[in-house]
Amino acid sequence: QVQLVESGGGLVQAGGSLRLSCAASGRTFSSYVMGWFRQAPGKEREFVSSISGSGRITYYVDSVKGRFTISRDNAKNTVYLQMNSLKPEDTAVYYCAASTSGSVYYTRTYDYWGQGTQVTVSS
């Protein structure tokens, strides 16, 4: 069982930055692929980024490439999402999730989810 708690969301102006954190419980954090998803009002939850257990392999949705960076600290059981050059279209609730296997792009791959943190980007 893994419990995930996100933090770091908030209100920021376009062009600004935020860093999201996701703290995980449990002793086997490094065995999980970690993902970030987001869900805007009226839209489906979408993949944003993922990182392998070792941290060596990362993926990003095209719309955030070059602006967002995912990282993890396995000693602290924490995954991060550094978000720079934020745009109003980045406004959403951001969720972190943990997976043991499967394609990183799909919500059904992930076994555990956090409660989400709101990110609002004003124009």
Secondary structure, 3 states (H helix, E strand, C coil): CCCEEEECCEEEECCCCEEEEEEECCCCHHHCEEEEEEECCCCCCEEEEEECCCCCCEEECHHHCCCEEEEEECCCCEEEEEECCCCHHHCEEEEEEEECCCCCCCHHHCCEECCCEEEEEEC
